Amino acid sequence: MSTNSPRVPAEWEPQDAVWMTWPSGGKWWPEAQDAALNSFAKLASAISQFITVRINCEKAGMPDARARIEAAGGVEKNISFNICETDDVWCRDSGAIFRINGGILEAIDFKYNAWGGKYPPWNRDDALAAEMAKSADAKDIRIENLVCEGGALEFDGKGSLITTESVVLNPNRNPGVSREQAEEILKSACGVTNIIWLRDGLANDDTDGHVDNIARFAPGGKIIAAVCGKSNPSYKQLQENLEVLKKAKNAKGESFEIIELPLPEEPVEAKGADGKPRVLPASYANYLLTNGAVIMPGYCQKSDIDAAKTLADAFPDRQVVPVCSNIFIQEGGAVHCLTQQQPSVS
């Protein structure tokens, strides 16, 4: 790839900041707001030990956010706020996807419709990428012909992208858009030449199957693939995905080494609208890579220990930092969903 072509760096490459969106305004986690805010503070604090955390936040919510992060042990000099009103908190999906183009920081700004129109309104979230671009002094690259979210795209920084048909080709986002058309748009916007398509994601995933729960690149030509036992409702699609990944090639035509990462041993559940238990899309693959660290979602299970070891082996130059994500997953996501990295230009 030419150095003058746009490129989304791999997540393990050097970063200048990690972005989050703070749940101010009292409309999220209505039955556990205090606990949720403290969990956000712990996540921001964990990341701030390694890098600057830039937080999108309503002005009125900033004092409380700052106080909670300080109480959680956050590094004060590494916390900054971007005054911004949002509709939701999932920065990975509604925020900018940063790319480097000829030594310049740019922000890919896909259209956004709250995972296929599920949770209106979303107009402020659709505007978030441009707000982040302005704050980061990056050029906003609006992509008007594709609805997409950051959690749907996984990059190796060397020309390859993993995504899912269940998201990008879903008529609730992109009606009438063919796989070939989507590939053309993604290759142009993200600077990739090779797209690996998986069919579907985890069961009961409100995003319709984001890739950051099921398959992640790792250095050295590796892919970390989520797997599970036969009793898990995601078993069939994860097995299908595993077979696709085993046959996949990188941009140079080389095979990947597959590292299997089991889902939490015990299903993480919540009551559905019918009052019956519903298995939530909890996954250890929803980790964030940042300078010197793997910020891993933990679910207060024995399997957390095995997952941490797998990730430590995959990223031996980084410290694995578990962050309890049980309250996050009640709303459908975890660490990676809540964050977005800003790569270093130099």
Backbone torsions as a table, in degrees:
resi	resn	phi	psi	omega
1	MET	NA	138.6	179.6
2	SER	-68.6	143.6	177.8
3	THR	-68.0	-13.5	178.1
4	ASN	-96.5	5.8	175.6
5	SER	-91.9	149.4	176.4
6	PRO	-64.5	147.7	-177.8
7	ARG	-150.7	130.0	170.5
8	VAL	-90.0	112.6	-177.6
9	PRO	-63.2	153.7	171.2
10	ALA	-61.6	152.2	-175.6
11	GLU	-66.3	-21.0	179.7
12	TRP	-84.4	-2.8	176.7
13	GLU	-76.6	162.1	-176.0
14	PRO	-56.3	143.4	-178.2
15	GLN	-126.1	153.4	174.6
16	ASP	-97.3	-26.7	-176.3
17	ALA	-164.2	163.3	169.3
18	VAL	-124.8	132.5	-178.9
19	TRP	-97.2	146.8	171.0
20	MET	-137.9	165.7	171.5
21	THR	-122.5	125.4	-173.7
22	TRP	-84.8	136.7	-178.2
23	PRO	-82.4	58.7	176.8
24	SER	-81.7	162.9	178.6
25	GLY	102.4	-11.4	171.7
26	GLY	74.3	16.3	-177.1
27	LYS	-103.3	-1.8	-179.8
28	TRP	-110.4	151.6	-179.3
29	TRP	46.9	57.8	-171.8
30	PRO	-58.5	-26.9	-178.5
31	GLU	-96.8	-1.5	-178.2
32	ALA	-151.1	47.6	-173.5
33	GLN	-64.7	-43.6	-177.5
34	ASP	-64.1	-44.2	178.6
35	ALA	-64.5	-38.5	179.8
36	ALA	-66.0	-44.4	179.4
37	LEU	-62.3	-38.9	177.7
38	ASN	-68.0	-33.6	176.6
39	SER	-67.8	-40.7	174.5
40	PHE	-60.0	-41.3	179.7
41	ALA	-62.9	-40.5	178.9
42	LYS	-65.8	-38.1	177.7
43	LEU	-65.9	-47.1	178.7
44	ALA	-61.4	-40.2	179.1
45	SER	-63.6	-44.2	-179.8
46	ALA	-60.7	-43.3	-179.5
47	ILE	-68.2	-36.9	-176.7
48	SER	-66.7	-13.4	175.8
49	GLN	-70.0	-15.7	-172.8
50	PHE	-122.1	-22.7	-170.0
51	ILE	-164.7	162.7	174.6
52	THR	-64.9	135.3	175.4
53	VAL	-110.2	121.0	179.2
54	ARG	-105.4	120.7	-169.0
55	ILE	-114.7	118.2	170.5
56	ASN	-72.6	127.2	-173.0
57	CYS	-157.5	142.4	170.5
58	GLU	-64.5	145.1	-176.1
59	LYS	-56.8	-41.5	-177.5
60	ALA	-65.7	-23.9	-178.1
61	GLY	-89.4	-8.0	-174.2
62	MET	-63.1	-46.0	-178.8
63	PRO	-58.9	-43.4	179.9
64	ASP	-66.2	-41.8	179.2
65	ALA	-60.8	-46.6	-179.5
66	ARG	-61.2	-42.6	-178.8
67	ALA	-65.0	-42.2	-179.5
68	ARG	-66.7	-40.8	179.0
69	ILE	-66.3	-39.0	177.2
70	GLU	-63.1	-43.2	179.2
71	ALA	-64.1	-27.9	179.4
72	ALA	-84.3	0.8	177.2
73	GLY	91.5	19.5	179.1
74	GLY	-64.1	148.9	177.3
75	VAL	-81.6	108.9	-170.1
76	GLU	-56.1	-42.4	-176.6
77	LYS	-68.0	-16.1	-179.0
78	ASN	-100.0	11.4	179.1
79	ILE	-114.5	124.0	175.1
80	SER	-136.2	156.2	-175.9
81	PHE	-119.3	140.9	173.2
82	ASN	-113.3	108.7	-177.0
83	ILE	-66.7	116.1	-171.6
84	CYS	-163.8	133.0	175.7
85	GLU	-94.0	136.0	-178.4
86	THR	-130.3	166.0	176.8
87	ASP	-90.5	-25.9	-176.6
88	ASP	-150.6	-176.5	-169.0
89	VAL	-112.8	-0.1	-170.5
90	TRP	-88.3	82.2	-172.6
91	CYS	-60.5	-32.4	179.6
92	ARG	-59.2	-36.3	-171.8
93	ASP	-90.1	-42.2	-176.3
94	SER	-93.3	-18.2	-175.7
95	GLY	-84.8	179.8	-179.8
96	ALA	-67.7	148.4	167.7
97	ILE	-107.6	112.3	-172.5
98	PHE	-82.7	137.5	175.7
99	ARG	-130.5	162.1	176.2
100	ILE	-109.8	133.4	-178.6
101	ASN	-138.4	104.4	-179.9
102	GLY	60.3	36.5	179.6
103	GLY	81.2	9.5	-179.1
104	ILE	-115.1	139.0	176.5
105	LEU	-81.4	127.2	177.6
106	GLU	-128.4	157.4	-177.8
107	ALA	-119.4	113.5	174.7
108	ILE	-72.4	128.6	-171.4
109	ASP	-127.1	79.7	177.0
110	PHE	-69.3	154.8	169.5
111	LYS	-62.8	149.2	-175.0
112	TYR	-135.5	133.3	179.3
113	ASN	-136.8	36.3	175.2
114	ALA	54.8	57.0	173.7
115	TRP	57.7	50.3	176.2
116	GLY	84.7	30.5	176.5
117	GLY	77.4	20.4	-175.0
118	LYS	-74.5	-33.5	-170.1
119	TYR	-132.4	77.2	177.2
120	PRO	-73.0	157.5	-5.3
121	PRO	-82.0	163.1	178.5
122	TRP	-137.0	13.0	-176.6
123	ASN	-63.9	-37.6	179.1
124	ARG	-71.4	-34.6	176.0
125	ASP	-69.8	-34.1	176.8
126	ASP	-65.4	-24.5	179.4
127	ALA	-90.9	-5.5	-172.6
128	LEU	-65.5	-40.2	-178.4
129	ALA	-58.6	-41.9	178.4
130	ALA	-65.9	-36.6	176.9
131	GLU	-64.2	-43.7	178.6
132	MET	-65.3	-39.7	178.5
133	ALA	-60.0	-45.1	-179.8
134	LYS	-61.9	-44.7	-178.9
135	SER	-66.2	-33.7	-178.4
136	ALA	-88.6	2.1	-176.8
137	ASP	57.9	43.3	178.8
138	ALA	-113.2	151.5	176.7
139	LYS	-75.9	128.3	179.4
140	ASP	-81.4	122.0	179.2
141	ILE	-109.7	91.1	-177.6
142	ARG	-76.4	129.6	178.1
143	ILE	-108.7	100.2	-172.8
144	GLU	-83.2	-15.2	-173.3
145	ASN	-104.7	19.0	175.3
146	LEU	-153.9	131.1	169.9
147	VAL	-91.5	126.8	-178.0
148	CYS	-159.9	159.9	178.3
149	GLU	-125.2	153.8	-179.0
150	GLY	-61.0	-33.3	179.4
151	GLY	-70.0	-8.7	179.3
152	ALA	-90.2	-3.9	-171.5
153	LEU	-129.1	129.9	178.5
154	GLU	-127.1	126.3	-172.2
155	PHE	-115.9	144.2	172.8
156	ASP	-100.4	-1.7	179.1
157	GLY	75.8	1.2	-177.3
158	LYS	-126.9	27.3	173.9
159	GLY	104.3	-3.6	-177.9
160	SER	-111.2	148.0	-179.5
161	LEU	-137.8	137.6	170.4
162	ILE	-110.2	135.6	175.4
163	THR	-149.0	-178.9	-178.5
164	THR	-125.0	141.3	176.2
165	GLU	-63.1	-35.2	-175.2
166	SER	-64.2	-18.2	177.5
167	VAL	-102.9	-62.8	-171.4
168	VAL	-65.8	-36.1	-177.4
169	LEU	-97.8	10.1	-178.8
170	ASN	-72.9	129.4	179.9
171	PRO	-63.2	-15.3	175.7
172	ASN	-74.7	-8.8	175.2
173	ARG	-116.1	-53.0	-170.5
174	ASN	-130.3	68.0	-179.2
175	PRO	-62.2	132.9	177.4
176	GLY	81.9	-2.8	178.9
177	VAL	-86.3	123.3	179.7
178	SER	-81.9	166.1	176.5
179	ARG	-60.2	-40.6	-179.8
180	GLU	-64.8	-41.3	178.2
181	GLN	-65.9	-42.9	178.6
182	ALA	-62.2	-41.5	178.7
183	GLU	-60.5	-43.5	-179.3
184	GLU	-61.0	-42.5	-179.8
185	ILE	-67.6	-45.9	-178.3
186	LEU	-64.9	-41.0	179.8
187	LYS	-63.7	-41.7	179.5
188	SER	-68.7	-45.3	-176.1
189	ALA	-71.1	-39.9	-170.9
190	CYS	-101.9	-6.4	178.6
191	GLY	69.2	35.1	178.2
192	VAL	-109.0	161.1	178.1
193	THR	-120.7	-9.5	-171.1
194	ASN	-137.9	119.4	-178.9
195	ILE	-118.6	126.6	177.0
196	ILE	-101.5	117.1	-177.1
197	TRP	-98.9	122.4	167.8
198	LEU	-99.7	154.0	-174.3
199	ARG	-78.0	-45.4	-169.7
200	ASP	-151.8	168.1	179.7
201	GLY	-112.2	-150.0	-177.1
202	LEU	-72.7	151.6	174.4
203	ALA	-63.6	146.5	176.2
204	ASN	62.5	24.8	177.5
205	ASP	-89.1	114.9	-178.7
206	ASP	-61.7	-18.3	178.8
207	THR	-79.7	-5.6	-176.4
208	ASP	78.2	6.0	173.5
209	GLY	124.0	54.3	-179.8
210	HIS	-65.6	141.1	-176.1
211	VAL	-70.1	-24.6	-176.4
212	ASP	-72.8	-0.3	170.5
213	ASN	-98.0	-10.3	-167.8
214	ILE	-131.2	-25.1	-177.7
215	ALA	-155.2	125.9	-177.8
216	ARG	-134.4	137.8	174.8
217	PHE	-71.6	153.6	172.4
218	ALA	-137.8	158.2	-178.3
219	PRO	-59.0	157.2	176.6
220	GLY	78.9	25.7	177.3
221	GLY	71.9	38.3	-177.8
222	LYS	-116.3	155.0	172.1
223	ILE	-128.8	128.7	175.0
224	ILE	-91.1	119.2	-173.9
225	ALA	-116.2	127.4	176.1
226	ALA	-69.3	137.5	176.5
227	VAL	-136.3	167.0	179.7
228	CYS	-159.2	170.5	177.9
229	GLY	-78.9	168.0	-175.1
230	LYS	-64.9	-23.2	-178.8
231	SER	-78.5	-13.1	-179.6
232	ASN	-78.8	136.6	-178.9
233	PRO	-65.0	-10.7	178.2
234	SER	-93.7	1.5	-171.3
235	TYR	-57.3	-49.2	-174.1
236	LYS	-60.3	-49.3	-177.3
237	GLN	-70.6	-32.3	178.2
238	LEU	-69.6	-34.5	175.6
239	GLN	-66.9	-41.4	176.9
240	GLU	-61.6	-43.7	178.9
241	ASN	-62.6	-40.0	-179.3
242	LEU	-60.8	-41.0	179.2
243	GLU	-66.0	-38.5	176.7
244	VAL	-63.6	-45.0	-177.5
245	LEU	-66.0	-35.3	178.6
246	LYS	-64.6	-27.6	-179.5
247	LYS	-95.8	-8.0	-173.9
248	ALA	-70.7	154.8	177.0
249	LYS	-123.3	154.7	174.9
250	ASN	-85.3	-174.5	-175.9
251	ALA	-64.7	-17.4	177.6
252	LYS	-96.9	2.5	179.9
253	GLY	84.8	16.2	-177.9
254	GLU	-98.9	147.1	178.0
255	SER	-73.3	159.8	177.2
256	PHE	-101.5	152.5	166.6
257	GLU	-87.5	128.5	-176.7
258	ILE	-99.3	126.8	175.3
259	ILE	-108.5	119.5	-178.3
260	GLU	-84.9	132.6	-179.5
261	LEU	-125.5	100.1	-177.4
262	PRO	-62.4	148.4	171.5
263	LEU	-66.7	167.3	176.0
264	PRO	-49.8	138.7	-174.1
265	GLU	-60.7	-42.9	178.3
266	GLU	-99.9	129.2	179.2
267	PRO	-56.7	136.9	174.3
268	VAL	-91.3	121.4	-170.4
269	GLU	-123.5	160.4	171.5
270	ALA	-148.1	160.4	177.5
271	LYS	-74.7	130.9	175.9
272	GLY	-80.3	-178.0	-179.5
273	ALA	-61.6	-25.6	179.7
274	ASP	-87.9	3.2	179.0
275	GLY	84.6	-4.3	-180.0
276	LYS	-91.1	153.5	179.1
277	PRO	-61.6	139.3	180.0
278	ARG	-127.7	125.9	179.9
279	VAL	-72.1	124.2	-178.8
280	LEU	-86.5	156.1	-176.2
281	PRO	-81.0	60.3	179.9
282	ALA	-79.8	132.5	-177.7
283	SER	-149.9	139.9	174.3
284	TYR	-75.4	-14.0	178.3
285	ALA	-71.6	-9.6	-178.6
286	ASN	-86.2	45.4	179.0
287	TYR	-91.7	162.1	173.4
288	LEU	-111.2	131.6	169.7
289	LEU	-95.9	131.6	171.9
290	THR	-143.4	179.8	-173.4
291	ASN	-53.8	111.0	174.3
292	GLY	79.7	3.8	-173.4
293	ALA	-146.1	153.0	164.5
294	VAL	-115.5	110.7	177.6
295	ILE	-89.6	106.0	-168.7
296	MET	-103.6	136.4	172.8
297	PRO	-70.7	131.9	175.0
298	GLY	-113.2	151.5	-176.5
299	TYR	-127.2	22.8	176.4
300	CYS	57.1	44.7	178.9
301	GLN	-129.8	160.7	176.5
302	LYS	-61.3	-31.3	-179.4
303	SER	-66.3	-16.1	174.6
304	ASP	-56.7	-38.4	-176.9
305	ILE	-65.6	-44.3	179.7
306	ASP	-65.7	-39.6	179.1
307	ALA	-63.5	-42.4	179.2
308	ALA	-61.4	-39.1	178.6
309	LYS	-65.9	-42.6	178.8
310	THR	-60.1	-43.7	-179.3
311	LEU	-70.9	-35.1	176.5
312	ALA	-64.3	-37.8	178.2
313	ASP	-68.7	-36.1	-178.7
314	ALA	-74.5	-28.3	-178.2
315	PHE	-129.6	70.6	-171.0
316	PRO	-66.9	-15.5	-179.9
317	ASP	-92.1	10.3	-175.0
318	ARG	-129.2	152.4	175.3
319	GLN	-87.1	128.9	177.1
320	VAL	-87.5	121.7	-176.4
321	VAL	-119.7	103.3	177.5
322	PRO	-73.2	139.3	174.1
323	VAL	-126.7	123.1	-178.1
324	CYS	-58.4	124.8	-174.0
325	SER	-120.1	15.1	-178.2
326	ASN	-60.0	-39.3	-179.4
327	ILE	-75.6	-32.0	177.1
328	PHE	-63.0	-45.3	-173.6
329	ILE	-67.9	-18.7	175.4
330	GLN	-61.2	-26.1	176.5
331	GLU	-102.4	5.7	168.4
332	GLY	107.1	1.4	-178.0
333	GLY	-146.0	-174.5	-179.7
334	ALA	-147.9	-147.4	-168.4
335	VAL	-59.5	-50.9	-176.9
336	HIS	-65.5	-39.3	180.0
337	CYS	-60.4	-30.2	-174.2
338	LEU	-90.4	-3.4	-171.8
339	THR	-130.4	163.1	173.9
340	GLN	-152.1	125.4	-176.9
341	GLN	-83.6	146.2	173.1
342	GLN	-111.3	109.3	-174.4
343	PRO	-70.7	156.0	173.4
344	SER	-76.0	139.5	-179.8
345	VAL	-79.3	-40.1	-177.1
346	SER	-79.6	NA	NA
